[in-house]
Amino acid sequence: MLPAGRIGSDGESYPAALASHDDVVKDFSLFWETLRSFHRFMGTPLMVPVIGGKELNLHVLYIEVTKRGGFDKVVRLKKWREVSESFGFSTTTTSASYALRKRYMKFLYHYEIVYFLTSESSTHSDSGGFITLEATGIIDNKFEYGYLVRMKLDSEILHGVLYHPQHNNVVIPNMDLTTSRKRRNRRKSRDPTRPKTNRSGYNFFFAEKHAELKSKYPDREREFTKMIGDSWNNLSPEDKSVYQKQGLEDKERYQREMAEYKERAKHLNVEHYLRLME
C-alpha cells in the first residue's frame, strides 16, 4: 500500500513526499534534493535538459506550471506558450512550448503528483475551504478518462473511479484488474542490456563536484546543488568546454550503442519468427 494520500499511476507506488510543495518552491536546493531522491526511488534517469542551447532550470519550470494549476490544467487551458515566455527563449528557439511540455512530462510530471497534487493530502471543497484526506490506496487500473482505485479510509476499503477533470459523465469500461499488475511486472523486467542514457557536460561536472563536496562537507549535502550550480556558472569557457566535450563524447557513445542495440533486437526478432515457423 502507498503512504498516506499517494496513488501511483499504472498501479505503481510513489514515494512519500520529503517536504511540502511550498517548501520545495521556496528552496532551490531542497527542490533538487527531493527531485533526485524521487527519481532514485522510481529508478528513472534525471539530468539537466538543454533547450535552445541553454540548460533548462527545472525548478523554475516546476514553479511556473504548478502556479497555473499543474500539468493537466496547463495542457487543458493551453498555457504552454505562456509558460515558455517565462524563460525568455530567443526567437530562434522553435517549438519551445512543445520542448518544455516534453521535458516536464519526463522529469517533473510524476514528481508533481506527489509534491503538488497531493500536497498535505488536501483538496479544495466547493465552498472554498479544505477537506483533509488521510488515506492509503492504489490504482487498480486506468482507462481513457481516469482511474479505477481502491482506497482505505480508517478500516474501510472503498472502490471507486477518479476521472480526469474534463470528463465527468462517461461509462466505466469492463476491465481486468490484473492488467495493472502485468504492466508493473513488465516495467520491473526492463532489458539490462539496453545502453545507459547519455549525460550532459553539466551532469559530468555535477557528479565530480558532488563527490568532492561530500568528502569535504558531509553534513551540508542539502546545499550541494546550489554550490555546484554556482561553481558551474563561474567556470571559464575553457574549463566548461572540457565537460561539454565529455557530454558530446557520451552522446556519441549512446547513439552508437543504441544503433547496435536496435540491430541486435532486429536479429533476435527475426530468429524468434523463424523458430515459430519451424
N, C-alpha and C positions, 0 to 999 in steps of 0.2 A: 504494500500500500504506500501511497505517497504521503509526504509530510503535509501538515495542515494547509488546505487551500491550494495545493499544487497538483494539476492534472496535466499529464503529458499527452502530446498528440500521437496518434497511432498506437496508443496504449503504452508508450514508453515513459518511464518516470523521469521527472526533472529533479534536480537537487533543490533543497530548501534555500531560500534567499539568505545571504550572509549579511545583508544590510537593507535598509529601506530604500524605496525609489528616490525619495527626497535626498537621502544621503549620497547616493551614487551620482545624482545630478549635480550636487554641490561640490563633490570631491573627485577631481580627475584621477588621483592615484587610487582611490577606493573603487572607482568605476573599473579601472583596468585590472585591479586585483580580483574583483568579483567576476569580471568577464573571463579572465584566464582560468579561474577556478571552475567556472561554469563549463567552459569548453573541455577542460580536462575531464570533468565528470561525464560529459556527453561523448567523449572520445572523438571530437571533431577538431579540425585544424583551425588555428587562429593566427592571422597575420595582419599586417597593416597594408590595406589595399591602396592602389595608386589610381587616381583619375586625373586625366589631363596633365600628366607629368608631375603631379603633386600628391604627397601621401595624404590619404583621407583621414580626417580626425573623427574616429568612430564615436567619441564621447559627444562631440557637437551634433553628429548625425542622430544619435540616440535622443538627445535633448530636443532637437528640432521636430522629430517625429512624434515623440511621446507628448510634447506640449500641444500637439494638434490632435491628440486622442489615440495615438498608436498606429501601427502599420495598416491594419484593416480599414481604419477610418480615413487615413491619408489616401489609400487606394480608392475607396468608395467616393470620396469627395474630390478626387483628382487634384491633390495638393502637392504632388511631387515636384512640379515646376517651382512652386513657392518654396519648398524645402531647399531645392538646388540653388535658389537665389541667395540663400543664407551663406553659401560658400564662396560667392564671388568668382565663379569659374570664368575663364576668359571666353571670349566669343568664339574662339576656335575649338572649344571643347563641345563637340556634338553629342547628343543623346545623354547629357549629364543626368537628367531625371531618371532615365532608364538605368544608368550605371549605379546611381545611388540606391534605387529600389532593389537592384540585384545584390549589391553588397550588403544592404540592410537585411535582406532575406537570408543571406548566407551566414552573417556573423552576429546579427542582433535580434532577429525575429523571435527565436525561442527564448533568448535572454529576456526579451520584453515580456513574454508570458509570465515569467517568474517574478521579475522585478517591478513591472508596471501594472499589468492586467490583474495580478493577484496581490498587489502591494497591500500589506497589512490585512489581507483576507477581507477586504471591504468592497462594497459596491454601492452605487447611488440608488436610493429609493425614488419612487415617482414624486414624493413630496419634497425632495431636495435634501433629505437627511441621509444618514448612513445606516446600512444594515450590516452588522458584523457577522461573518460566517466562519465558524470553526468546524472544518470538515476535512475528511480524508476521502480520496476516491481515485478511480481510474477511468479512462476512456476504453470501453469495450470495443468500439468500432467507430469509424467515421463514414459519412456519406456526403453527397454533393452539397447539402445545405447545413450540415452541422455534425454533431457527435452523439453517439449513444453512450451514456455514462452510468456508473454506479457510484453512489456517494454514501458515506457513513456519517450520520449525524447522531452524536452520542452513541447509543447502542443499536440504532435503527439503520437498516440498509435500504436505500432508496434507489430505484431505477428511473432514468429519465432521459430527456433529449435536450441538448444545447444547440440552439440554432445560431447561424451567423446572423448578425443584426439585420441584414437586408431580406431575410427570409423568415417569416413567422407563421405562414399558413401553408404547409406542404405535407404530403403524405410520407410517412416514415417507411422506408423500404424494408422488406423482409431480409434480414441479414443473419449470416452465420457468425456468432460471437467468437468463434475460434479464429476468424480471419486475422484479427489484430495480433494474436499470438504468433501466427505464422509469419506475419510481416516482421515482428520483433525478432523472431529466430533468424530470419534472412539477414537482418541487419547485423546480428551478432556473428554471422558466418561470412564476413567480408573477406575477399581474396587477399591473403597475406603477401602474395607476390606482386600486387599492384604497386607501382612506383610511388614513393613518397612525394607529396606535393612540393613544388619548389618554394624557396624562401626569397624574400626581397633583401636588398642590401641592408635595410634597416633591421630586418629580422636577425641577420648575422651579427650586426653591431649590438643589438639588444641582448642576444644570448651571451656574447663575450663580456659586455659590461655588467650584466646581471650576475654572472658568476664572480666577477671581480668585486662587485659591491657586497655580495653575500658573504664573502670571506672577510671583508673589512668591517661591515656593519650588519651583523646577523640579526640585530633587533630592530632594524629600520626598513624591513622589506616593503612595507606599505608605501614608502617614499621612493622606491627604486624607479618606478615607471616615469615619474616626473623628472627625477635626476637624470635618467638615461635620455629622455626626450630633450632636456636642456643641453646635455652633452652633444647630442646629435646635431642640434641646431647651431651649436658653436663650432662644429668641425669645419676646418678649411675645405674648400672644394677638392683639393688634392687628397686629403685624408678620407673624405667622404667617398671619393671615386674608388678607393681600394675596396670598400664594402659593396659599392654598387657593381663593381666588376664581379665580385663573388656572387651577387644576386643574378647577374646575367649568365654566368657560368652554370649556376644551379638551374636556371630556367632552361638552358640548352640541354643540361643533363636530364631534366624531367621530360622535355619534349622527345629526346632520343629514346629514353627508357619507355615512355608511353607508346611510341611508334612500335618498338619491339614487343611490348606487352600486347598491343592490339593484333599484331601479326601472329603472335603465338596463339591468341584466342581464336583467330580465324582458322588456324590449322586444327586446333582442338575441336572446334565446331564441325569441321569437315570430317575429321576422324570419327566423331560421335555419330554423324549422319551415316557414314559408311557402315559402321557397326550395326546400326538399326536396319540397314538394308540387307545385311547378310542373311 
